[in-house]
Amino acid sequence: MKGLGIIMYSGEAEKFIPLGVLTQTAANLGIPVRIFVTGFAMLYFLKQKPEPRFSKEFEDFVPKIHEGMEKIKAPSWYDMLKEAKETGDVKVYVCSLMAKVAGVSKEDMDPIVDDVVGATFFFNETEDYEVIFI
Amino acid sequence: MGETIKVDAKGMACPGPISVLTRAYRKAKNGDIIEIEATDPGFKPDVQAWVKRTGNELLELTEENGVIRARIKVTAKRA
């Protein structure tokens, strides 16, 4: 695999776990990662983040997940991404359309974000990569 | 002669052990040995995959009382 592209669309809290795990794993293996953040996921890449929201249909399972994560001292998705950026070639891009729609700009983004770009830039960067949609 | 670097990843879950291994590997030199212990059941196949992908050498992989121990010879660092 030449690289991993991840289109992070969902804002549901549980979907950020695979984002963290897959990004860190790829970084550990020396596989470049490009993350394109769009949709409601973008809200969690701002300096001012909303409270995590889990999907409705699994709401009753959330306390168990929390408990389990705490027990194994699992790092948060944010810390996993941060570490992956230190370890490997990982870039986080926010979709310029979504930023515009939400009325936010580069200054409002969390420092983990590298740039605000269009989909064309992302397609070009991930030309030879496997791309997944979360 | 290389150094032996000991890494304790017991209690960590995927991808934690491989992340601490990678962190140790970044500081290591060719000829060094990394000795890592983990309790995550996924570590056994994961460490083999990591070694294969990064091109280093797995000297030993054992499991005793739930502790998986791997000894890896660092051979694939580029100068």
Backbone of each chain as ProteinMPNN parsed JSONL, in Angstrom:
{"seq_chain_A": "MKGLGIIMYSGEAEKFIPLGVLTQTAANLGIPVRIFVTGFAMLYFLKQKPEPRFSKEFEDFVPKIHEGMEKIKAPSWYDMLKEAKETGDVKVYVCSLMAKVAGVSKEDMDPIVDDVVGATFFFNETEDYEVIFI", "coords_chain_A": {"N_chain_A": [[0.846, -1.2, 0.0], [0.634, 2.12, -0.95], [-0.184, 4.33, 0.38], [-2.559, 5.717, 2.726], [-5.698, 7.029, 2.418], [-8.107, 8.886, 4.158], [-11.411, 9.688, 4.292], [-13.018, 11.607, 6.413], [-16.076, 11.815, 7.56], [-18.376, 11.396, 9.159], [-19.768, 12.625, 12.206], [-20.136, 11.182, 14.448], [-19.268, 10.027, 17.624], [-18.171, 7.442, 18.102], [-17.032, 6.74, 15.698], [-14.677, 8.02, 15.534], [-12.849, 6.536, 16.814], [-11.897, 4.306, 15.16], [-10.69, 6.044, 13.316], [-8.526, 7.119, 14.727], [-7.126, 4.752, 15.426], [-6.545, 3.467, 12.952], [-5.055, 5.434, 11.658], [-2.855, 5.73, 13.351], [-1.798, 3.151, 13.25], [-1.085, 2.916, 10.534], [0.874, 4.913, 10.441], [2.754, 3.786, 12.156], [3.638, 1.733, 10.564], [4.95, 3.006, 8.61], [3.44, 3.965, 6.544], [2.159, 6.502, 4.533], [-0.386, 8.89, 5.473], [-3.32, 10.567, 4.58], [-5.742, 12.707, 5.658], [-8.985, 13.7, 5.037], [-11.114, 15.95, 6.176], [-14.499, 16.352, 6.569], [-18.043, 17.161, 6.409], [-20.002, 16.57, 9.414], [-17.946, 15.784, 10.985], [-16.058, 17.715, 10.913], [-16.555, 19.59, 12.884], [-15.294, 18.666, 15.119], [-12.711, 19.174, 14.699], [-12.208, 21.726, 15.171], [-11.083, 24.544, 17.147], [-12.872, 25.106, 19.161], [-14.665, 22.619, 20.308], [-17.649, 20.663, 19.939], [-19.525, 18.774, 22.442], [-18.79, 15.231, 22.599], [-20.784, 13.161, 20.515], [-22.531, 10.248, 20.481], [-23.827, 7.622, 18.315], [-27.334, 7.347, 18.056], [-28.673, 4.785, 18.063], [-27.026, 3.082, 19.456], [-26.747, 4.056, 21.928], [-27.217, 3.069, 24.528], [-25.079, 1.487, 24.921], [-22.91, 2.997, 25.305], [-21.868, 3.774, 27.973], [-20.579, 1.392, 28.711], [-18.6, 1.15, 26.787], [-17.068, 3.401, 27.412], [-16.194, 2.704, 29.944], [-14.695, 0.413, 29.38], [-12.693, 1.488, 27.719], [-11.405, 3.13, 29.511], [-10.448, 1.284, 31.308], [-8.478, -0.088, 29.876], [-6.861, 1.973, 29.485], [-6.924, 3.399, 27.062], [-5.751, 5.647, 24.625], [-7.142, 8.856, 23.626], [-8.864, 9.527, 20.512], [-7.864, 11.839, 19.515], [-5.343, 12.144, 20.723], [-4.142, 9.92, 19.625], [-4.013, 10.606, 16.939], [-2.391, 12.823, 17.086], [-0.024, 11.706, 17.993], [0.496, 10.007, 15.872], [1.067, 11.851, 13.912], [3.487, 12.777, 14.805], [5.014, 10.495, 14.601], [4.872, 9.576, 11.926], [4.237, 10.177, 8.382], [1.796, 12.095, 8.25], [-1.051, 13.886, 7.38], [-3.535, 16.324, 8.008], [-6.362, 17.493, 6.523], [-8.812, 20.002, 6.106], [-11.956, 20.22, 4.603], [-12.617, 22.698, 2.281], [-15.071, 23.608, 1.37], [-16.902, 22.746, 3.322], [-15.932, 24.171, 5.491], [-16.493, 26.748, 4.71], [-19.283, 26.661, 4.513], [-19.916, 26.284, 7.19], [-19.048, 28.622, 8.179], [-16.449, 29.028, 9.152], [-12.874, 29.536, 9.48], [-9.361, 29.008, 8.681], [-8.102, 29.949, 11.004], [-9.825, 29.206, 13.012], [-9.431, 26.579, 13.33], [-8.334, 23.549, 14.949], [-4.98, 23.053, 16.106], [-4.056, 20.647, 15.074], [-4.823, 20.434, 12.511], [-3.616, 20.664, 9.224], [-4.13, 22.106, 6.906], [-6.593, 23.991, 5.019], [-8.336, 22.72, 2.416], [-9.38, 21.984, -1.013], [-11.402, 19.359, -2.538], [-10.147, 18.496, -4.834], [-7.422, 18.867, -4.438], [-7.044, 16.958, -2.434], [-7.67, 14.591, -3.817], [-5.61, 14.552, -5.653], [-3.366, 14.356, -3.972], [-3.779, 11.814, -2.926], [-3.678, 10.071, -4.982], [-2.456, 7.512, -5.628], [-3.242, 6.049, -3.495], [-4.96, 3.892, -1.103], [-8.266, 4.627, -0.44], [-10.477, 5.341, 2.154], [-13.781, 5.714, 3.56], [-15.175, 7.245, 6.298]], "CA_chain_A": [[0.0, 0.0, 0.0], [1.468, 3.326, -1.052], [-0.644, 5.306, 1.35], [-3.947, 5.572, 3.148], [-6.503, 8.249, 2.447], [-9.318, 8.701, 4.95], [-12.384, 10.773, 4.242], [-13.71, 11.569, 7.709], [-17.313, 12.549, 7.312], [-19.323, 11.282, 10.266], [-19.416, 13.308, 13.457], [-20.469, 10.304, 15.571], [-18.068, 9.868, 18.453], [-17.544, 6.112, 18.0], [-16.304, 6.603, 14.428], [-13.356, 8.628, 15.682], [-11.932, 5.511, 17.336], [-11.134, 3.752, 14.026], [-9.847, 7.078, 12.701], [-7.286, 7.155, 15.51], [-6.412, 3.465, 15.387], [-6.023, 3.213, 11.603], [-4.024, 6.431, 11.355], [-1.65, 5.424, 14.11], [-1.239, 1.9, 12.728], [-0.412, 3.223, 9.268], [2.091, 5.672, 10.767], [3.691, 2.812, 12.724], [4.162, 0.887, 9.485], [5.603, 3.859, 7.623], [2.522, 4.235, 5.433], [1.658, 7.877, 4.628], [-1.831, 9.034, 5.665], [-3.915, 11.88, 4.313], [-7.117, 12.715, 6.173], [-9.808, 14.793, 4.522], [-12.188, 16.099, 7.157], [-15.643, 17.084, 6.034], [-19.293, 16.849, 7.113], [-20.074, 16.957, 10.827], [-16.658, 15.489, 11.627], [-15.266, 18.946, 10.948], [-16.783, 20.313, 14.145], [-14.361, 18.164, 16.137], [-11.369, 19.617, 14.314], [-12.139, 23.157, 15.476], [-10.565, 24.815, 18.497], [-14.051, 24.968, 20.021], [-15.323, 21.379, 19.876], [-18.87, 20.299, 20.67], [-19.436, 17.54, 23.241], [-18.895, 14.051, 21.736], [-22.139, 12.611, 20.362], [-22.54, 8.873, 19.973], [-25.01, 7.385, 17.504], [-28.548, 7.098, 18.857], [-29.084, 3.386, 18.196], [-26.148, 2.329, 20.357], [-26.595, 4.925, 23.091], [-27.191, 2.3, 25.779], [-23.813, 0.763, 24.988], [-21.844, 3.987, 25.496], [-21.146, 3.685, 29.257], [-19.721, 0.196, 28.693], [-17.448, 1.51, 25.948], [-16.255, 4.328, 28.202], [-15.592, 1.931, 31.027], [-13.686, -0.451, 28.761], [-11.587, 2.334, 27.238], [-10.689, 3.599, 30.688], [-9.779, 0.132, 31.893], [-7.247, -0.392, 29.122], [-6.151, 3.265, 29.343], [-6.799, 3.696, 25.635], [-5.658, 7.088, 24.379], [-8.249, 9.407, 22.853], [-8.592, 9.573, 19.074], [-7.079, 13.051, 19.274], [-3.953, 11.85, 21.087], [-3.616, 8.948, 18.657], [-3.703, 11.348, 15.722], [-1.257, 13.692, 17.385], [1.17, 10.867, 18.043], [0.738, 9.527, 14.505], [1.697, 12.946, 13.178], [4.894, 12.832, 15.236], [5.696, 9.27, 14.164], [4.921, 9.314, 10.487], [3.872, 11.194, 7.398], [0.339, 12.194, 8.396], [-1.547, 15.254, 7.203], [-4.974, 16.498, 8.218], [-6.902, 18.594, 5.73], [-10.24, 20.266, 6.255], [-12.659, 20.526, 3.355], [-12.86, 24.143, 2.217], [-16.507, 23.838, 1.194], [-17.548, 22.578, 4.629], [-15.501, 25.292, 6.328], [-17.225, 27.918, 4.241], [-20.687, 26.46, 4.889], [-20.041, 26.446, 8.646], [-18.596, 29.965, 8.522], [-15.191, 29.008, 9.91], [-11.677, 29.641, 8.64], [-8.151, 28.349, 9.166], [-7.811, 30.42, 12.376], [-10.719, 28.528, 13.963], [-9.116, 25.138, 13.344], [-7.428, 22.971, 15.931], [-3.621, 23.0, 15.546], [-3.791, 19.356, 14.431], [-5.178, 20.598, 11.092], [-2.508, 21.217, 8.461], [-4.562, 23.106, 5.935], [-7.961, 23.918, 4.492], [-8.12, 22.468, 0.984], [-10.502, 21.468, -1.788], [-11.377, 17.92, -2.815], [-9.213, 18.246, -5.933], [-6.107, 18.74, -3.808], [-7.026, 15.672, -1.745], [-7.623, 13.543, -4.851], [-4.268, 14.575, -6.22], [-2.442, 13.851, -2.946], [-4.029, 10.401, -2.623], [-3.832, 9.433, -6.296], [-2.095, 6.085, -5.629], [-3.539, 5.519, -2.163], [-6.265, 3.295, -0.796], [-9.042, 5.664, 0.243], [-11.669, 4.84, 2.844], [-14.756, 6.725, 3.977], [-15.711, 6.942, 7.63]], "C_chain_A": [[0.881, 1.249, 0.0], [1.077, 4.368, -0.025], [-2.098, 5.06, 1.667], [-4.609, 6.944, 3.154], [-7.75, 7.975, 3.256], [-10.201, 9.933, 4.774], [-13.208, 10.661, 5.515], [-14.921, 12.458, 7.612], [-18.221, 12.566, 8.537], [-18.827, 12.031, 11.502], [-19.691, 12.441, 14.67], [-19.208, 9.876, 16.308], [-17.38, 8.519, 18.25], [-16.729, 5.951, 16.72], [-14.91, 7.221, 14.497], [-12.336, 7.615, 16.221], [-11.18, 4.837, 16.175], [-10.271, 4.788, 13.326], [-8.485, 7.11, 13.399], [-6.466, 5.897, 15.339], [-5.776, 3.234, 14.008], [-4.903, 4.182, 11.252], [-2.731, 6.083, 12.075], [-0.985, 4.143, 13.594], [-0.486, 2.149, 11.424], [0.904, 3.952, 9.533], [3.161, 4.733, 11.325], [4.368, 1.973, 11.648], [4.873, 1.707, 8.406], [4.751, 4.143, 6.404], [2.003, 5.677, 5.572], [0.124, 7.921, 4.748], [-2.252, 10.47, 5.342], [-5.376, 11.822, 4.74], [-7.839, 13.948, 5.643], [-11.046, 14.89, 5.409], [-13.31, 16.941, 6.574], [-16.888, 16.73, 6.846], [-19.254, 17.284, 8.567], [-18.786, 16.624, 11.586], [-15.849, 16.767, 11.81], [-15.388, 19.692, 12.275], [-15.776, 19.912, 15.222], [-12.902, 18.479, 15.786], [-11.227, 21.129, 14.472], [-11.509, 23.324, 16.854], [-11.696, 24.626, 19.508], [-14.838, 23.742, 19.567], [-16.627, 21.156, 20.629], [-18.625, 19.048, 21.515], [-19.517, 16.329, 22.295], [-20.338, 13.534, 21.684], [-22.035, 11.229, 19.746], [-23.816, 8.647, 19.178], [-26.153, 6.899, 18.389], [-28.798, 5.605, 19.121], [-28.195, 2.563, 19.121], [-25.9, 3.081, 21.663], [-26.438, 4.151, 24.397], [-25.861, 1.568, 25.978], [-22.64, 1.691, 25.358], [-21.13, 3.892, 26.848], [-20.184, 2.507, 29.312], [-18.441, 0.455, 27.889], [-16.487, 2.401, 26.747], [-15.466, 3.587, 29.272], [-14.438, 1.078, 30.494], [-12.465, 0.327, 28.306], [-10.729, 2.798, 28.413], [-9.847, 2.48, 31.296], [-8.473, -0.186, 31.172], [-6.418, 0.877, 28.88], [-5.908, 3.604, 27.882], [-6.691, 5.21, 25.448], [-6.85, 7.569, 23.562], [-7.868, 9.427, 21.378], [-7.67, 10.75, 18.762], [-5.598, 12.798, 19.584], [-3.318, 10.855, 20.121], [-3.195, 9.656, 17.367], [-2.453, 12.202, 15.907], [0.047, 12.887, 17.371], [1.531, 10.365, 16.64], [1.431, 10.608, 13.676], [3.169, 13.089, 13.549], [5.691, 11.65, 14.678], [5.902, 9.227, 12.661], [4.54, 10.503, 9.63], [2.339, 11.271, 7.366], [-0.082, 13.656, 8.253], [-3.07, 15.279, 7.357], [-5.442, 17.731, 7.447], [-8.39, 18.761, 6.001], [-10.789, 20.733, 4.915], [-13.045, 22.012, 3.324], [-14.341, 24.467, 2.047], [-17.211, 23.795, 2.54], [-17.186, 23.737, 5.568], [-16.306, 26.542, 5.98], [-18.69, 27.842, 4.695], [-20.893, 26.733, 6.377], [-19.564, 27.829, 9.109], [-17.338, 29.992, 9.371], [-14.001, 29.096, 8.946], [-10.502, 28.963, 9.33], [-7.857, 28.71, 10.628], [-8.666, 29.707, 13.424], [-10.352, 27.056, 14.148], [-8.173, 24.775, 14.49], [-6.025, 22.9, 15.302], [-3.247, 21.678, 14.861], [-4.056, 19.419, 12.913], [-4.015, 21.258, 10.355], [-2.951, 22.318, 7.513], [-6.045, 22.941, 5.601], [-7.819, 23.816, 2.983], [-9.406, 22.01, 0.293], [-10.331, 19.985, -2.063], [-10.364, 17.577, -3.91], [-7.797, 18.02, -5.391], [-5.978, 17.371, -3.148], [-6.917, 14.507, -2.734], [-6.214, 13.421, -5.416], [-3.245, 13.972, -5.251], [-2.566, 12.341, -2.759], [-4.198, 9.56, -3.891], [-3.556, 7.921, -6.285], [-2.446, 5.405, -4.31], [-4.832, 4.709, -2.154], [-7.036, 4.375, -0.047], [-10.282, 5.048, 0.879], [-12.52, 6.007, 3.347], [-15.312, 6.333, 5.341], [-16.862, 7.9, 7.943]], "O_chain_A": [[1.759, 1.405, 0.848], [1.897, 5.187, 0.392], [-2.785, 4.304, 0.981], [-4.144, 7.882, 3.801], [-8.393, 6.943, 3.068], [-9.796, 11.059, 5.066], [-13.999, 9.732, 5.674], [-14.819, 13.684, 7.584], [-18.764, 13.606, 8.908], [-17.632, 12.061, 11.797], [-19.509, 12.888, 15.802], [-18.228, 9.431, 15.711], [-16.151, 8.448, 18.226], [-15.829, 5.113, 16.663], [-14.068, 6.979, 13.631], [-11.126, 7.81, 16.103], [-9.95, 4.796, 16.193], [-9.218, 4.443, 12.791], [-7.438, 7.125, 12.753], [-5.254, 5.96, 15.13], [-4.61, 2.851, 13.914], [-3.917, 3.798, 10.623], [-1.648, 6.134, 11.491], [0.24, 4.063, 13.511], [0.623, 1.647, 11.237], [1.925, 3.642, 8.921], [4.34, 4.872, 11.001], [5.517, 1.556, 11.796], [5.339, 1.157, 7.408], [5.267, 4.516, 5.351], [1.465, 6.036, 6.62], [-0.57, 7.077, 4.181], [-1.626, 11.438, 5.773], [-6.148, 10.998, 4.249], [-7.369, 15.077, 5.782], [-11.912, 14.015, 5.387], [-13.107, 18.077, 6.147], [-16.781, 16.061, 7.874], [-18.566, 18.242, 8.919], [-18.562, 17.12, 12.69], [-15.055, 16.885, 12.743], [-14.444, 20.34, 12.727], [-15.447, 20.696, 16.111], [-11.983, 18.087, 16.504], [-10.273, 21.735, 13.984], [-11.413, 22.37, 17.626], [-11.494, 24.055, 20.579], [-15.579, 23.795, 18.585], [-16.706, 21.428, 21.827], [-17.632, 18.347, 21.321], [-20.232, 16.383, 21.294], [-21.022, 13.484, 22.707], [-21.521, 11.059, 18.641], [-24.785, 9.389, 19.339], [-25.952, 6.142, 19.338], [-29.096, 5.207, 20.248], [-28.573, 1.463, 19.526], [-24.964, 2.778, 22.403], [-25.64, 4.518, 25.259], [-25.562, 1.092, 27.073], [-21.542, 1.235, 25.677], [-19.9, 3.926, 26.882], [-19.102, 2.609, 29.891], [-17.351, 0.029, 28.272], [-15.275, 2.189, 26.758], [-14.271, 3.803, 29.476], [-13.356, 1.031, 31.079], [-11.333, -0.122, 28.487], [-9.502, 2.852, 28.327], [-8.714, 2.685, 31.732], [-7.474, -0.518, 31.81], [-5.413, 0.854, 28.169], [-4.82, 4.043, 27.509], [-7.455, 5.966, 26.047], [-7.497, 6.774, 22.88], [-6.689, 9.353, 21.035], [-6.818, 10.678, 17.876], [-4.716, 13.183, 18.815], [-2.124, 10.926, 19.832], [-2.157, 9.344, 16.782], [-1.592, 12.295, 15.032], [1.064, 13.314, 16.823], [2.703, 10.305, 16.268], [2.282, 10.307, 12.839], [3.995, 13.472, 12.721], [6.866, 11.776, 14.332], [6.983, 8.881, 12.183], [4.52, 11.651, 10.073], [1.683, 10.605, 6.565], [0.458, 14.542, 8.916], [-3.78, 14.383, 6.901], [-4.985, 18.849, 7.684], [-9.129, 17.783, 6.111], [-10.172, 21.526, 4.203], [-13.715, 22.51, 4.229], [-14.81, 25.496, 2.532], [-18.008, 24.674, 2.868], [-18.021, 24.217, 6.334], [-16.738, 27.287, 6.859], [-19.255, 28.816, 5.19], [-21.893, 27.325, 6.782], [-19.667, 28.162, 10.29], [-17.172, 30.874, 10.213], [-14.113, 28.773, 7.763], [-10.637, 28.415, 10.424], [-7.411, 27.86, 11.399], [-8.276, 29.615, 14.589], [-10.897, 26.376, 15.017], [-7.346, 25.573, 14.929], [-5.903, 22.708, 14.092], [-2.242, 21.604, 14.153], [-3.582, 18.58, 12.147], [-3.491, 22.28, 10.797], [-2.262, 23.321, 7.331], [-6.656, 21.904, 5.864], [-7.257, 24.704, 2.341], [-10.395, 21.689, 0.953], [-9.258, 19.421, -1.851], [-9.791, 16.488, -3.907], [-7.082, 17.115, -5.822], [-4.953, 16.702, -3.276], [-6.164, 13.56, -2.51], [-5.703, 12.321, -5.625], [-2.381, 13.189, -5.645], [-1.58, 11.665, -2.469], [-4.786, 8.479, -3.863], [-4.319, 7.142, -6.857], [-1.985, 4.295, -4.045], [-5.67, 4.816, -3.049], [-6.506, 4.974, 0.889], [-11.038, 4.327, 0.228], [-12.037, 7.124, 3.529], [-15.849, 5.239, 5.519], [-17.457, 7.819, 9.017]]}, "seq_chain_B": "MGETIKVDAKGMACPGPISVLTRAYRKAKNGDIIEIEATDPGFKPDVQAWVKRTGNELLELTEENGVIRARIKVTAKRA", "coords_chain_B": {"N_chain_B": [[28.995, -3.567, 18.455], [25.55, -3.694, 19.121], [23.036, -1.947, 21.059], [20.822, -3.101, 23.714], [17.46, -2.54, 23.819], [14.919, -2.099, 26.073], [11.447, -2.507, 26.177], [8.39, -1.86, 27.681], [5.205, -2.815, 27.189], [3.057, -3.767, 28.46], [-0.342, -4.285, 29.334], [-1.283, -2.403, 27.601], [-3.495, -1.706, 24.832], [-4.245, -2.593, 21.404], [-3.644, 0.036, 19.079], [-1.465, 0.338, 20.752], [0.922, -1.204, 21.786], [2.408, -1.583, 19.38], [2.792, 1.023, 18.702], [4.483, 1.989, 20.758], [6.62, 0.379, 20.238], [7.34, 1.316, 17.698], [8.099, 3.891, 18.392], [10.374, 3.356, 19.934], [11.911, 2.174, 17.985], [12.408, 4.27, 16.239], [14.393, 5.67, 17.517], [16.397, 3.86, 17.576], [19.39, 2.11, 16.409], [20.893, 0.426, 13.572], [21.641, -2.929, 14.27], [21.019, -2.79, 16.92], [19.043, -4.307, 19.538], [15.666, -4.727, 20.096], [13.696, -5.334, 22.809], [10.589, -6.328, 23.615], [7.704, -6.401, 25.675], [4.354, -7.461, 25.868], [0.809, -7.567, 26.558], [-1.45, -7.546, 25.091], [-3.589, -9.515, 23.178], [-3.57, -9.297, 20.425], [-1.057, -8.62, 19.778], [0.819, -10.562, 19.01], [0.314, -11.529, 16.239], [0.434, -8.936, 15.206], [3.007, -7.894, 15.691], [4.547, -9.516, 14.124], [3.639, -8.806, 11.615], [4.442, -6.168, 11.575], [7.237, -6.399, 11.607], [7.643, -7.678, 9.182], [6.705, -5.765, 7.382], [8.368, -3.558, 7.914], [10.824, -4.595, 7.484], [12.677, -5.565, 9.337], [14.279, -7.795, 11.728], [12.923, -10.615, 13.258], [13.865, -12.081, 16.123], [13.006, -13.65, 18.189], [9.961, -14.929, 19.515], [7.858, -15.255, 22.037], [5.487, -16.663, 24.392], [4.315, -16.406, 27.613], [2.539, -17.088, 30.484], [0.539, -15.291, 29.653], [2.013, -13.125, 28.854], [3.446, -11.704, 26.088], [6.454, -11.878, 24.422], [8.775, -10.249, 22.476], [11.735, -10.287, 20.542], [13.573, -8.157, 18.677], [15.706, -7.605, 15.999], [17.258, -4.742, 14.908], [17.535, -3.888, 11.645], [16.904, -2.53, 9.394], [17.239, 0.202, 9.24], [17.783, 3.26, 7.61], [20.707, 4.971, 6.81]], "CA_chain_B": [[27.887, -4.21, 19.182], [24.397, -2.833, 19.343], [22.451, -1.861, 22.404], [19.525, -3.758, 23.889], [16.476, -1.562, 24.294], [13.771, -2.821, 26.638], [10.209, -1.739, 26.104], [7.285, -2.495, 28.392], [3.91, -2.394, 26.655], [2.041, -4.607, 29.111], [-1.555, -3.567, 29.713], [-1.75, -1.543, 26.509], [-4.274, -2.382, 23.797], [-3.98, -2.215, 20.014], [-2.316, -0.22, 18.527], [-0.487, 0.835, 21.728], [2.237, -1.856, 21.797], [3.145, -1.321, 18.137], [3.173, 2.441, 18.74], [5.68, 2.158, 21.592], [7.701, -0.279, 19.497], [7.751, 2.253, 16.644], [8.805, 4.997, 19.046], [11.711, 2.859, 20.292], [12.597, 1.913, 16.716], [12.849, 5.545, 15.653], [15.632, 6.102, 18.184], [17.382, 2.767, 17.53], [20.34, 2.053, 15.288], [21.093, -0.93, 13.055], [22.432, -3.752, 15.191], [20.364, -2.781, 18.231], [17.982, -5.294, 19.752], [14.537, -4.211, 20.873], [12.981, -6.381, 23.549], [9.309, -5.744, 24.01], [6.728, -7.285, 26.314], [2.99, -6.95, 25.758], [-0.232, -8.51, 26.972], [-2.547, -7.477, 24.12], [-3.553, -10.745, 22.378], [-3.316, -8.978, 19.015], [0.345, -8.24, 19.58], [1.583, -11.638, 18.36], [0.283, -11.343, 14.778], [0.771, -7.562, 14.838], [4.459, -7.653, 15.684], [5.075, -10.228, 12.952], [3.299, -7.974, 10.453], [5.282, -4.953, 11.644], [8.592, -6.794, 11.233], [7.604, -7.964, 7.751], [6.512, -4.506, 6.657], [9.494, -2.631, 8.093], [12.036, -5.269, 7.019], [13.621, -5.884, 10.41], [14.427, -9.236, 11.941], [12.346, -11.11, 14.505], [14.762, -13.119, 16.641], [12.319, -14.531, 19.133], [8.604, -14.533, 19.864], [7.397, -16.252, 22.995], [4.356, -16.278, 25.221], [4.355, -17.098, 28.89], [1.581, -16.513, 31.447], [-0.175, -14.153, 29.072], [2.932, -12.062, 28.415], [4.088, -11.989, 24.808], [7.747, -11.228, 24.417], [9.403, -10.278, 21.157], [13.076, -9.709, 20.419], [13.693, -7.727, 17.283], [16.999, -7.011, 15.629], [17.088, -3.602, 14.007], [18.413, -4.084, 10.494], [16.386, -1.839, 8.199], [17.346, 1.663, 9.325], [18.615, 3.878, 6.583], [21.675, 5.886, 7.454]], "C_chain_B": [[26.747, -3.224, 19.425], [23.92, -2.853, 20.792], [21.203, -2.732, 22.483], [18.568, -2.75, 24.515], [15.27, -2.329, 24.812], [12.549, -1.931, 26.649], [9.101, -2.522, 26.8], [5.959, -1.954, 27.859], [2.79, -3.219, 27.288], [0.846, -3.742, 29.531], [-2.101, -2.674, 28.618], [-2.532, -2.361, 25.49], [-3.888, -1.834, 22.436], [-4.412, -0.791, 19.741], [-1.169, 0.206, 19.456], [0.879, 0.157, 21.687], [3.069, -1.584, 20.539], [3.585, 0.149, 18.084], [4.409, 2.654, 19.603], [6.892, 1.475, 20.945], [8.249, 0.669, 18.425], [8.548, 3.415, 17.227], [10.238, 4.576, 19.406], [12.553, 2.677, 19.03], [13.154, 3.192, 16.089], [14.178, 6.004, 16.249], [16.755, 5.07, 18.031], [18.299, 2.868, 16.312], [20.41, 0.606, 14.783], [22.014, -1.7, 13.996], [21.851, -3.774, 16.595], [19.322, -3.892, 18.311], [16.883, -4.615, 20.555], [13.827, -5.401, 21.509], [11.695, -5.787, 24.059], [8.393, -6.796, 24.616], [5.352, -6.646, 26.24], [1.997, -8.018, 26.196], [-1.435, -8.479, 26.022], [-2.497, -8.722, 23.229], [-3.276, -10.503, 20.895], [-1.85, -8.726, 18.725], [1.144, -9.281, 18.792], [1.526, -11.521, 16.825], [0.74, -9.939, 14.357], [2.28, -7.35, 14.739], [5.112, -8.363, 14.496], [4.828, -9.424, 11.681], [4.185, -6.731, 10.406], [6.7, -5.262, 11.155], [8.677, -7.017, 9.718], [7.555, -6.658, 6.949], [7.745, -3.596, 6.733], [10.827, -3.274, 7.692], [13.091, -5.495, 8.081], [13.567, -7.383, 10.703], [13.855, -9.647, 13.3], [13.197, -12.278, 15.003], [14.016, -14.141, 17.471], [10.925, -14.0, 19.409], [8.039, -15.614, 20.787], [6.2, -15.73, 23.779], [4.387, -17.108, 26.493], [3.463, -16.37, 29.88], [0.907, -15.242, 30.911], [0.716, -12.991, 28.642], [3.633, -12.496, 27.13], [5.385, -11.184, 24.756], [8.363, -11.364, 23.031], [10.784, -9.653, 21.236], [13.301, -9.424, 18.947], [15.069, -7.133, 17.053], [16.752, -5.916, 14.602], [18.087, -3.721, 12.861], [18.054, -3.174, 9.314], [16.469, -0.315, 8.265], [18.229, 2.18, 8.192], [19.494, 4.923, 7.253], [21.304, 7.346, 7.18]], "O_chain_B": [[26.951, -2.094, 19.867], [24.351, -3.664, 21.611], [20.599, -3.063, 21.463], [18.826, -2.19, 25.58], [14.667, -3.116, 24.082], [12.595, -0.773, 27.066], [8.904, -3.707, 26.533], [5.633, -0.783, 28.053], [1.707, -3.351, 26.716], [1.009, -2.622, 30.015], [-3.248, -2.232, 28.687], [-2.274, -3.55, 25.301], [-3.29, -0.764, 22.321], [-5.512, -0.429, 20.159], [-0.042, 0.409, 19.005], [1.897, 0.838, 21.568], [4.28, -1.38, 20.621], [4.616, 0.476, 17.497], [5.297, 3.418, 19.225], [8.028, 1.928, 21.084], [9.462, 0.808, 18.265], [9.534, 3.867, 16.645], [11.187, 5.335, 19.21], [13.745, 2.984, 19.011], [14.229, 3.19, 15.49], [14.985, 6.645, 15.575], [17.916, 5.361, 18.316], [18.034, 3.586, 15.348], [20.027, -0.324, 15.494], [23.033, -1.182, 14.454], [22.153, -4.675, 17.377], [18.794, -4.351, 17.298], [17.153, -3.996, 21.585], [13.416, -6.342, 20.829], [11.709, -4.844, 24.85], [8.315, -7.928, 24.138], [5.189, -5.456, 26.508], [2.303, -9.21, 26.203], [-2.341, -9.304, 26.145], [-1.477, -8.971, 22.586], [-2.804, -11.397, 20.192], [-1.446, -8.629, 17.566], [2.03, -8.935, 18.011], [2.569, -11.424, 16.179], [1.349, -9.765, 13.302], [2.764, -6.702, 13.812], [6.095, -7.881, 13.933], [5.676, -9.362, 10.791], [4.619, -6.301, 9.337], [7.288, -4.494, 10.393], [9.636, -6.607, 9.063], [8.279, -6.486, 5.968], [8.117, -2.952, 5.752], [11.84, -2.584, 7.575], [14.276, -5.605, 7.765], [12.89, -8.139, 10.005], [14.236, -9.113, 14.342], [13.239, -13.336, 14.375], [14.337, -15.33, 17.465], [10.718, -12.792, 19.524], [7.78, -16.74, 20.361], [5.936, -14.529, 23.825], [4.473, -18.336, 26.459], [3.617, -15.167, 30.092], [0.737, -14.258, 31.631], [0.226, -11.987, 28.125], [4.319, -13.517, 27.092], [5.404, -9.98, 25.012], [8.457, -12.463, 22.486], [10.988, -8.636, 21.899], [13.231, -10.311, 18.097], [15.535, -6.278, 17.806], [16.123, -6.138, 13.567], [19.3, -3.665, 13.058], [18.815, -3.066, 8.352], [15.854, 0.381, 7.458], [19.271, 1.608, 7.872], [19.061, 5.652, 8.146], [21.997, 8.256, 7.637]]}, "name": "protein", "num_of_chains": 2, "seq": "MKGLGIIMYSGEAEKFIPLGVLTQTAANLGIPVRIFVTGFAMLYFLKQKPEPRFSKEFEDFVPKIHEGMEKIKAPSWYDMLKEAKETGDVKVYVCSLMAKVAGVSKEDMDPIVDDVVGATFFFNETEDYEVIFIMGETIKVDAKGMACPGPISVLTRAYRKAKNGDIIEIEATDPGFKPDVQAWVKRTGNELLELTEENGVIRARIKVTAKRA"}
